[in-house]
């Protein structure tokens, strides 16, 4: 083939290639947080600000949440494609309506952030003292939904505790005012005022490359936030200027030190789980709530999208 003809063919091939690339639109992902904007959410906005989503061919819209358990219903309904929320709620949905549950692809909180809190002047000093009292919890809050299994494990009839639902922002206020006797909370919220990244079945099956890209981008952001907490909070202050930066930094540091970095994550890396531990958790929830079926670990967690362990090794600078 003459040189001119070969160069012409190469030019046509290049034009066609560029045209094909231009036609590939980024994958849109609707992402829901578990709660109102807080310092602990910096990793999502970090991945967006640094262009990590864009580099993975993703266009991610981020919305505030109404509770970590509510994240599951938001994704299951099709309103959102992915989000940060509670594994326990996934297990319950998988047991009741198999196939409708989102799937966890990255476990952020290795140690659960759930707690029962009360005032120092309260007569409630031990767990058994809650009998006959009123517990406050948001309807979409995971801590409140897990009270029943906690009670039964400790020989308490959960029916002997009155449950009062309220808006998330009223939880501490109603406790202090005496409208409830104790509250089921997320410690990372109530500290100053088993969760992770889940995706829809549809996104998982139809766009697995997008799921892998989402996990890579968020994992990178989490690792970098741990190394630069001041920069992470500075970014969140741009997102929500009304935040108290100092308190949000305390919340972020507390979350990393208490719920993300543990001896187990030192062993297996953040984002992953130990199947035997998850199996026990599934069994407990299935028995407590009388689920129609008992999901397997594979039904609720998929580690296929995790980066290598080396890429998930967390080093705190706090």
C-alpha beads as a LAMMPS data file, in Angstrom:
LAMMPS data file: protein, C-alpha beads

318 atoms
316 bonds

1 atom types
1 bond types

-500.0 500.0 xlo xhi
-500.0 500.0 ylo yhi
-500.0 500.0 zlo zhi

Masses

1 110.0

Atoms # bond

1 1 1 0.000 0.000 0.000
2 1 1 1.434 3.422 -0.929
3 1 1 2.487 5.542 2.033
4 1 1 -0.163 8.202 1.348
5 1 1 -2.934 5.583 1.254
6 1 1 -1.710 3.986 4.489
7 1 1 -1.598 7.366 6.236
8 1 1 -5.108 8.100 4.979
9 1 1 -6.398 4.811 6.375
10 1 1 -4.684 5.559 9.693
11 1 1 -6.281 9.006 9.838
12 1 1 -9.741 7.573 9.177
13 1 1 -9.202 4.955 11.868
14 1 1 -8.164 7.660 14.326
15 1 1 -11.217 9.781 13.541
16 1 1 -13.505 6.806 14.016
17 1 1 -11.791 5.953 17.271
18 1 1 -12.179 9.478 18.604
19 1 1 -15.800 9.562 17.529
20 1 1 -16.459 6.353 19.439
21 1 1 -14.807 7.733 22.563
22 1 1 -16.871 10.914 22.389
23 1 1 -20.048 8.865 22.184
24 1 1 -19.324 7.106 25.468
25 1 1 -21.220 9.132 28.015
26 1 1 -20.186 8.846 31.696
27 1 1 -22.276 6.473 33.771
28 1 1 -24.650 8.454 35.963
29 1 1 -24.910 7.249 39.564
30 1 1 -27.384 8.651 42.085
31 1 1 -25.655 8.308 45.466
32 1 1 -27.374 8.742 48.829
33 1 1 -25.595 9.411 52.097
34 1 1 -26.902 7.976 55.350
35 1 1 -27.521 11.318 57.046
36 1 1 -27.277 15.080 56.782
37 1 1 -23.889 16.418 55.695
38 1 1 -21.187 15.723 58.281
39 1 1 -17.409 15.621 58.360
40 1 1 -17.504 11.835 58.020
41 1 1 -18.925 12.230 54.505
42 1 1 -15.842 14.049 53.241
43 1 1 -14.602 11.016 51.308
44 1 1 -17.515 11.150 48.845
45 1 1 -17.035 14.819 48.053
46 1 1 -13.255 14.326 48.020
47 1 1 -13.623 11.724 45.271
48 1 1 -15.802 14.166 43.367
49 1 1 -13.597 17.256 43.925
50 1 1 -10.356 15.454 43.020
51 1 1 -11.837 14.082 39.809
52 1 1 -11.651 10.429 40.885
53 1 1 -15.233 9.750 39.782
54 1 1 -14.619 11.432 36.435
55 1 1 -11.450 9.402 35.904
56 1 1 -13.537 6.254 36.320
57 1 1 -16.099 7.433 33.753
58 1 1 -18.706 8.271 36.389
59 1 1 -21.056 11.219 36.878
60 1 1 -22.119 11.016 40.536
61 1 1 -24.931 13.039 42.117
62 1 1 -24.762 13.097 45.941
63 1 1 -27.778 13.613 48.216
64 1 1 -28.202 13.774 51.972
65 1 1 -29.861 10.841 53.747
66 1 1 -32.469 10.220 56.451
67 1 1 -30.933 7.222 58.210
68 1 1 -28.556 4.381 57.395
69 1 1 -31.390 1.851 57.197
70 1 1 -33.346 4.202 54.933
71 1 1 -30.466 4.028 52.440
72 1 1 -31.467 0.426 51.740
73 1 1 -35.091 1.276 50.915
74 1 1 -33.988 4.238 48.798
75 1 1 -31.806 1.979 46.658
76 1 1 -34.235 -0.956 46.585
77 1 1 -36.985 1.351 45.319
78 1 1 -34.825 2.451 42.387
79 1 1 -34.627 6.069 43.522
80 1 1 -30.867 5.724 44.038
81 1 1 -28.215 3.511 42.483
82 1 1 -25.729 3.420 45.351
83 1 1 -25.170 4.803 48.814
84 1 1 -23.711 4.623 52.289
85 1 1 -25.844 2.607 54.668
86 1 1 -26.481 -0.301 56.995
87 1 1 -25.682 -3.950 56.294
88 1 1 -28.217 -5.125 58.885
89 1 1 -31.049 -3.551 56.897
90 1 1 -29.781 -5.300 53.753
91 1 1 -29.874 -8.659 55.555
92 1 1 -33.436 -8.090 56.741
93 1 1 -34.635 -7.195 53.245
94 1 1 -32.765 -10.152 51.722
95 1 1 -34.462 -12.505 54.185
96 1 1 -37.922 -11.083 53.574
97 1 1 -37.750 -10.295 49.848
98 1 1 -34.809 -12.131 48.255
99 1 1 -33.412 -10.448 45.169
100 1 1 -34.678 -6.973 46.021
101 1 1 -31.876 -6.083 48.437
102 1 1 -28.928 -3.889 47.524
103 1 1 -25.507 -5.540 47.799
104 1 1 -22.669 -4.229 49.952
105 1 1 -19.442 -3.923 47.964
106 1 1 -17.237 -2.064 50.455
107 1 1 -17.501 -2.227 54.266
108 1 1 -16.378 1.092 55.758
109 1 1 -17.310 0.644 59.430
110 1 1 -15.570 -2.467 60.724
111 1 1 -16.894 -1.842 64.238
112 1 1 -20.617 -0.968 64.499
113 1 1 -21.340 2.622 65.583
114 1 1 -24.599 1.870 67.417
115 1 1 -25.273 2.830 71.028
116 1 1 -27.981 3.523 73.601
117 1 1 -27.508 6.824 75.401
118 1 1 -29.249 8.509 78.336
119 1 1 -28.660 11.400 80.716
120 1 1 -26.228 11.028 83.599
121 1 1 -29.117 11.654 86.008
122 1 1 -31.205 8.825 84.519
123 1 1 -32.124 5.751 86.600
124 1 1 -31.028 3.669 83.604
125 1 1 -27.568 2.425 84.562
126 1 1 -27.514 -1.013 82.912
127 1 1 -29.197 -2.480 79.851
128 1 1 -31.817 -4.311 81.945
129 1 1 -32.930 -0.979 83.411
130 1 1 -34.535 0.034 80.091
131 1 1 -37.595 -2.130 80.829
132 1 1 -40.654 0.082 81.314
133 1 1 -39.003 3.113 79.752
134 1 1 -39.355 4.940 76.422
135 1 1 -36.706 4.785 73.718
136 1 1 -36.342 7.479 71.074
137 1 1 -35.172 6.698 67.545
138 1 1 -35.705 8.006 63.993
139 1 1 -37.871 5.688 61.898
140 1 1 -34.999 5.091 59.461
141 1 1 -32.318 4.675 62.111
142 1 1 -30.402 1.385 62.202
143 1 1 -29.583 1.621 65.913
144 1 1 -33.280 1.597 66.793
145 1 1 -34.024 -1.300 64.462
146 1 1 -31.304 -3.353 66.128
147 1 1 -32.657 -2.817 69.647
148 1 1 -34.853 -5.933 69.474
149 1 1 -32.000 -8.408 68.840
150 1 1 -29.863 -6.648 71.444
151 1 1 -32.650 -6.970 74.002
152 1 1 -33.343 -10.639 73.302
153 1 1 -29.656 -11.567 73.504
154 1 1 -29.651 -10.044 76.974
155 1 1 -32.858 -11.699 78.171
156 1 1 -35.051 -8.616 77.819
157 1 1 -38.503 -8.598 76.230
158 1 1 -38.331 -5.720 73.698
159 1 1 -42.114 -5.363 73.926
160 1 1 -41.645 -3.972 77.438
161 1 1 -39.939 -0.886 76.016
162 1 1 -42.011 1.866 74.389
163 1 1 -40.606 3.126 71.081
164 1 1 -41.088 6.754 70.079
165 1 1 -40.045 7.849 66.577
166 1 1 -38.922 11.396 65.901
167 1 1 -37.115 13.469 63.325
168 1 1 -33.339 12.842 63.398
169 1 1 -32.520 16.425 64.370
170 1 1 -34.775 16.194 67.453
171 1 1 -33.225 13.066 68.917
172 1 1 -30.831 14.616 71.447
173 1 1 -33.217 17.492 72.204
174 1 1 -36.102 15.170 73.156
175 1 1 -33.781 13.155 75.371
176 1 1 -32.584 16.254 77.215
177 1 1 -36.180 17.499 77.576
178 1 1 -37.288 14.219 79.133
179 1 1 -39.659 13.274 76.307
180 1 1 -37.810 9.958 75.991
181 1 1 -35.772 8.108 78.614
182 1 1 -33.000 6.888 76.330
183 1 1 -32.117 7.035 72.655
184 1 1 -30.744 4.590 70.094
185 1 1 -28.088 6.477 68.203
186 1 1 -25.225 6.399 65.757
187 1 1 -22.219 7.198 67.933
188 1 1 -20.548 9.139 65.134
189 1 1 -23.517 11.510 65.205
190 1 1 -24.233 11.773 68.922
191 1 1 -20.557 11.871 69.868
192 1 1 -20.638 15.618 69.186
193 1 1 -24.230 16.609 68.562
194 1 1 -21.166 -2.712 60.128
195 1 1 -21.902 0.409 57.462
196 1 1 -20.530 0.702 53.995
197 1 1 -21.053 1.314 50.300
198 1 1 -23.945 -0.545 48.723
199 1 1 -25.241 -0.638 45.161
200 1 1 -28.468 -1.687 43.507
201 1 1 -28.912 -5.089 41.932
202 1 1 -29.486 -3.316 38.613
203 1 1 -26.191 -1.394 38.719
204 1 1 -24.317 -4.477 39.892
205 1 1 -25.571 -6.652 37.022
206 1 1 -25.749 -4.137 34.189
207 1 1 -22.690 -1.953 34.867
208 1 1 -20.118 -3.889 36.902
209 1 1 -17.285 -1.698 35.566
210 1 1 -19.033 1.342 37.015
211 1 1 -19.328 -0.402 40.390
212 1 1 -15.620 -1.234 40.362
213 1 1 -14.807 2.368 39.437
214 1 1 -17.026 3.733 42.195
215 1 1 -15.312 1.523 44.780
216 1 1 -11.825 2.454 43.564
217 1 1 -12.613 6.174 43.685
218 1 1 -14.143 6.054 47.160
219 1 1 -11.421 3.793 48.557
220 1 1 -8.765 6.220 47.333
221 1 1 -10.646 9.131 48.909
222 1 1 -11.016 7.366 52.279
223 1 1 -7.298 6.543 52.409
224 1 1 -6.403 10.150 51.582
225 1 1 -8.882 11.590 54.110
226 1 1 -7.251 9.499 56.838
227 1 1 -3.905 11.047 55.946
228 1 1 -5.236 14.605 55.616
229 1 1 -8.210 15.186 57.969
230 1 1 -7.801 18.980 57.990
231 1 1 -8.068 19.120 54.208
232 1 1 -11.083 16.799 54.309
233 1 1 -12.933 19.095 56.717
234 1 1 -11.931 22.178 54.734
235 1 1 -13.646 20.628 51.722
236 1 1 -16.792 19.832 53.726
237 1 1 -16.917 23.449 54.918
238 1 1 -17.218 24.448 51.268
239 1 1 -20.092 22.005 50.827
240 1 1 -21.873 23.071 54.019
241 1 1 -20.552 26.442 55.321
242 1 1 -22.797 26.280 58.414
243 1 1 -20.863 23.329 59.811
244 1 1 -18.747 23.710 62.924
245 1 1 -15.396 22.731 61.456
246 1 1 -13.754 21.895 64.772
247 1 1 -16.578 19.605 65.878
248 1 1 -16.719 17.932 62.473
249 1 1 -12.993 17.238 62.617
250 1 1 -13.532 15.617 66.037
251 1 1 -16.300 13.489 64.514
252 1 1 -14.111 12.457 61.581
253 1 1 -11.142 11.531 63.770
254 1 1 -13.399 9.647 66.194
255 1 1 -14.935 7.675 63.329
256 1 1 -11.602 6.642 61.852
257 1 1 -10.088 5.679 65.196
258 1 1 -13.166 3.934 66.618
259 1 1 -15.071 2.390 63.724
260 1 1 -12.862 2.170 60.632
261 1 1 -9.328 1.363 61.812
262 1 1 -9.375 -1.847 63.883
263 1 1 -7.114 -4.870 64.417
264 1 1 -9.268 -6.692 61.864
265 1 1 -8.754 -4.049 59.167
266 1 1 -5.022 -4.173 59.903
267 1 1 -5.273 -7.833 58.908
268 1 1 -7.635 -7.792 55.933
269 1 1 -7.635 -4.136 54.858
270 1 1 -10.551 -1.700 55.037
271 1 1 -13.572 -2.479 52.909
272 1 1 -13.445 -6.259 53.347
273 1 1 -15.164 -8.580 55.843
274 1 1 -14.583 -11.930 57.528
275 1 1 -17.269 -14.334 56.241
276 1 1 -17.648 -16.217 59.532
277 1 1 -18.373 -13.007 61.423
278 1 1 -20.940 -11.988 58.805
279 1 1 -22.538 -15.449 58.908
280 1 1 -23.108 -15.099 62.661
281 1 1 -24.658 -11.655 62.199
282 1 1 -27.023 -12.953 59.509
283 1 1 -28.105 -15.879 61.692
284 1 1 -28.840 -13.574 64.631
285 1 1 -31.003 -11.219 62.572
286 1 1 -32.844 -14.066 60.863
287 1 1 -33.753 -15.589 64.230
288 1 1 -34.638 -12.297 65.921
289 1 1 -36.947 -11.029 63.204
290 1 1 -38.262 -14.417 62.094
291 1 1 -37.157 -13.823 58.513
292 1 1 -38.753 -16.021 55.889
293 1 1 -35.308 -17.004 54.659
294 1 1 -31.731 -16.807 55.846
295 1 1 -29.512 -15.021 53.325
296 1 1 -25.994 -16.213 52.618
297 1 1 -22.990 -13.921 52.860
298 1 1 -22.855 -13.855 49.059
299 1 1 -26.431 -12.536 48.966
300 1 1 -25.492 -9.371 50.838
301 1 1 -21.767 -8.772 50.268
302 1 1 -19.679 -8.966 47.099
303 1 1 -15.913 -8.516 47.504
304 1 1 -15.242 -8.908 43.762
305 1 1 -14.982 -5.126 43.328
306 1 1 -12.471 -4.477 46.107
307 1 1 -9.054 -3.065 45.181
308 1 1 -6.001 -5.041 46.315
309 1 1 -5.286 -5.224 50.031
310 1 1 -2.240 -2.974 49.578
311 1 1 -4.516 -0.283 48.137
312 1 1 -6.823 -0.660 51.165
313 1 1 -4.179 -0.350 53.886
314 1 1 -5.135 2.512 56.158
315 1 1 -2.543 4.770 57.796
316 1 1 -3.983 7.290 60.209
317 1 1 -2.467 10.749 60.531
318 1 1 -4.502 11.757 63.565

Bonds

1 1 1 2
2 1 2 3
3 1 3 4
4 1 4 5
5 1 5 6
6 1 6 7
7 1 7 8
8 1 8 9
9 1 9 10
10 1 10 11
11 1 11 12
12 1 12 13
13 1 13 14
14 1 14 15
15 1 15 16
16 1 16 17
17 1 17 18
18 1 18 19
19 1 19 20
20 1 20 21
21 1 21 22
22 1 22 23
23 1 23 24
24 1 24 25
25 1 25 26
26 1 26 27
27 1 27 28
28 1 28 29
29 1 29 30
30 1 30 31
31 1 31 32
32 1 32 33
33 1 33 34
34 1 34 35
35 1 35 36
36 1 36 37
37 1 37 38
38 1 38 39
39 1 39 40
40 1 40 41
41 1 41 42
42 1 42 43
43 1 43 44
44 1 44 45
45 1 45 46
46 1 46 47
47 1 47 48
48 1 48 49
49 1 49 50
50 1 50 51
51 1 51 52
52 1 52 53
53 1 53 54
54 1 54 55
55 1 55 56
56 1 56 57
57 1 57 58
58 1 58 59
59 1 59 60
60 1 60 61
61 1 61 62
62 1 62 63
63 1 63 64
64 1 64 65
65 1 65 66
66 1 66 67
67 1 67 68
68 1 68 69
69 1 69 70
70 1 70 71
71 1 71 72
72 1 72 73
73 1 73 74
74 1 74 75
75 1 75 76
76 1 76 77
77 1 77 78
78 1 78 79
79 1 79 80
80 1 80 81
81 1 81 82
82 1 82 83
83 1 83 84
84 1 84 85
85 1 85 86
86 1 86 87
87 1 87 88
88 1 88 89
89 1 89 90
90 1 90 91
91 1 91 92
92 1 92 93
93 1 93 94
94 1 94 95
95 1 95 96
96 1 96 97
97 1 97 98
98 1 98 99
99 1 99 100
100 1 100 101
101 1 101 102
102 1 102 103
103 1 103 104
104 1 104 105
105 1 105 106
106 1 106 107
107 1 107 108
108 1 108 109
109 1 109 110
110 1 110 111
111 1 111 112
112 1 112 113
113 1 113 114
114 1 114 115
115 1 115 116
116 1 116 117
117 1 117 118
118 1 118 119
119 1 119 120
120 1 120 121
121 1 121 122
122 1 122 123
123 1 123 124
124 1 124 125
125 1 125 126
126 1 126 127
127 1 127 128
128 1 128 129
129 1 129 130
130 1 130 131
131 1 131 132
132 1 132 133
133 1 133 134
134 1 134 135
135 1 135 136
136 1 136 137
137 1 137 138
138 1 138 139
139 1 139 140
140 1 140 141
141 1 141 142
142 1 142 143
143 1 143 144
144 1 144 145
145 1 145 146
146 1 146 147
147 1 147 148
148 1 148 149
149 1 149 150
150 1 150 151
151 1 151 152
152 1 152 153
153 1 153 154
154 1 154 155
155 1 155 156
156 1 156 157
157 1 157 158
158 1 158 159
159 1 159 160
160 1 160 161
161 1 161 162
162 1 162 163
163 1 163 164
164 1 164 165
165 1 165 166
166 1 166 167
167 1 167 168
168 1 168 169
169 1 169 170
170 1 170 171
171 1 171 172
172 1 172 173
173 1 173 174
174 1 174 175
175 1 175 176
176 1 176 177
177 1 177 178
178 1 178 179
179 1 179 180
180 1 180 181
181 1 181 182
182 1 182 183
183 1 183 184
184 1 184 185
185 1 185 186
186 1 186 187
187 1 187 188
188 1 188 189
189 1 189 190
190 1 190 191
191 1 191 192
192 1 192 193
193 1 194 195
194 1 195 196
195 1 196 197
196 1 197 198
197 1 198 199
198 1 199 200
199 1 200 201
200 1 201 202
201 1 202 203
202 1 203 204
203 1 204 205
204 1 205 206
205 1 206 207
206 1 207 208
207 1 208 209
208 1 209 210
209 1 210 211
210 1 211 212
211 1 212 213
212 1 213 214
213 1 214 215
214 1 215 216
215 1 216 217
216 1 217 218
217 1 218 219
218 1 219 220
219 1 220 221
220 1 221 222
221 1 222 223
222 1 223 224
223 1 224 225
224 1 225 226
225 1 226 227
226 1 227 228
227 1 228 229
228 1 229 230
229 1 230 231
230 1 231 232
231 1 232 233
232 1 233 234
233 1 234 235
234 1 235 236
235 1 236 237
236 1 237 238
237 1 238 239
238 1 239 240
239 1 240 241
240 1 241 242
241 1 242 243
242 1 243 244
243 1 244 245
244 1 245 246
245 1 246 247
246 1 247 248
247 1 248 249
248 1 249 250
249 1 250 251
250 1 251 252
251 1 252 253
252 1 253 254
253 1 254 255
254 1 255 256
255 1 256 257
256 1 257 258
257 1 258 259
258 1 259 260
259 1 260 261
260 1 261 262
261 1 262 263
262 1 263 264
263 1 264 265
264 1 265 266
265 1 266 267
266 1 267 268
267 1 268 269
268 1 269 270
269 1 270 271
270 1 271 272
271 1 272 273
272 1 273 274
273 1 274 275
274 1 275 276
275 1 276 277
276 1 277 278
277 1 278 279
278 1 279 280
279 1 280 281
280 1 281 282
281 1 282 283
282 1 283 284
283 1 284 285
284 1 285 286
285 1 286 287
286 1 287 288
287 1 288 289
288 1 289 290
289 1 290 291
290 1 291 292
291 1 292 293
292 1 293 294
293 1 294 295
294 1 295 296
295 1 296 297
296 1 297 298
297 1 298 299
298 1 299 300
299 1 300 301
300 1 301 302
301 1 302 303
302 1 303 304
303 1 304 305
304 1 305 306
305 1 306 307
306 1 307 308
307 1 308 309
308 1 309 310
309 1 310 311
310 1 311 312
311 1 312 313
312 1 313 314
313 1 314 315
314 1 315 316
315 1 316 317
316 1 317 318
